[in-house]
């Protein structure tokens, strides 16, 4: 499969199911269909209380519209294919991975630590090698932002191993 | 006369003048930095505005809007990268002229034409917004429904990119607005048992995600990009000869920009492209375009700044955002308890005319700051992305968290950041999502309330003349791209 992908990058014509337009259309239709199915589980208002339309009718109409329009762009893409996108670089996946790391750290350890870790890793993998600058974006700047939000907006940040030290 | 005193009021308030100065300064910085701009910047600053009174908050946001739109030209001219999408057309002639050693002249023309465009558009706003609001007094629920539909179809047809993809994005935005408790029956929709979702998905997490976080992901794919910077000595005011060549272009583009701005679409970006192409069409030397034509810069810059005032017309008069940035301003109004629309003109004219006056002052302020400080602002682009974006991430996360002190909002922001990245990658503009989200409640609410009025008879929509006019205009808007054979 990776060979086929490589061929695609080289610009060769591909079977339709490997094309971006097919994959994107398929994902949109799949998610919309799942959401459409979910709308059938919404509570129904008894006719005597119902004002206008049922709460599920409007989202159902929107999802059907999205599915229909996606089918149109898919069929149009057969005639006029989309521009093939370049392969995403490693830095993109690292940044995306950092988002997941941030989710985990801020939820289970500390919000501030999550921001610091993400800032340090992103800065490093985006090419920053000077320690002083990495420390600036990962420690000093988040501290400034924290203090600013805390004092000016009166915000209380979620509990965590470092934040609790600050509040105590 | 009373309204004139309201317009001039910000001049006599030291607090508003300070807010205007800071907003203009911040707007210029945001406009200069590629990938940021007034929409993302406005969204990032929204939580901070909670510490201000409503008029100061909106004045700050509008100053960012005016100055940010102009700021994009500095980067467009000096490094051939538009600071904001609205400055894309400015690159075409601004950078070649800068390469010829005339960066100061190019920036001078961009500054003057931006200010003229901006001032003309504020005059359009002062004149047309009250008229439009007066017209809207006649509107009932069905008319507002038809108007919102018209707004969305316009967005699809004259927005950037494929109209069908724009429609999908707009429908997606409206779909997001349906998450949470149904406002008429309190039945949960798409809440998946998550308590925080019963209140619905907030505007700020979505807009910060779609603009700031998705841009951060985009920047991660552009790390090897090399900018060729042109040195700037000083900004030069246009010469008599330059004025002679461009005054007609500036006036024409100001008119085009103001008109395009009024239509609910991607305001400045579309306006500058049309302003540029019209400048070329009417020029005596169209062959110079793309090679450093001073008329090209004037045409693009006057139009994109003129779109700012134009876009504020439907935003303030009808509560329908004219562009992505005005959607952020609209949110600012709503979170400060101000509901734009015809009633606002009747009940709080001093508030509205204060905004108009502030926009006039903001245009003059960015002229002064741009003229004397362009060299300094250009240096901001030297801040490398590897330092800038982690800092923006910290502000985005804290700003999003601050609104309802909920980590769920932060997760939503990150999710929409990823969605926004892939949408942009595959040619779906994220602006219709924002407009759809803003208009979603209006569309569904007015549709359902209309059906209650009509006792479920859909055909009664067609018995109301204003509704019929908006539906016909919507059909024309949908058919327009087919006539123009736009790309799908």
Interface residues (C-beta under 8 A of the other chain):
Chain A: X20 X24 X28 X35 X38 X39 X42 X43 X45 X49 X50 X51 X52 X53 X55 X56 X58 X59 X62 X63 X65 X66 X69 X70 X72 X73 X76 X80 X82 X83 X85 X86 X88 X89 X91 X92 X94 X95 X96 X99 X102 X103 X106 X107 X111 X115 X118 X119 X120 X122 X123 X126 X127 X128 X133 X136 X137 X138 X141 X142 X145 X146 X149 X152 X153 X155 X156 X157 X158
Chain B: X47 X48 X50 X51 X162 X164 X165 X167 X168 X171 X172 X174 X175 X178 X182 X184 X185 X187 X188 X189 X190 X216 X217 X220 X221 X223 X384 X385 X386 X387 X389 X390 X391 X393 X394 X395 X397 X398 X399 X401 X402 X405 X407 X410 X411 X414 X417 X418 X425 X426 X427 X444 X447 X448 X449 X450 X451 X452 X456 X488
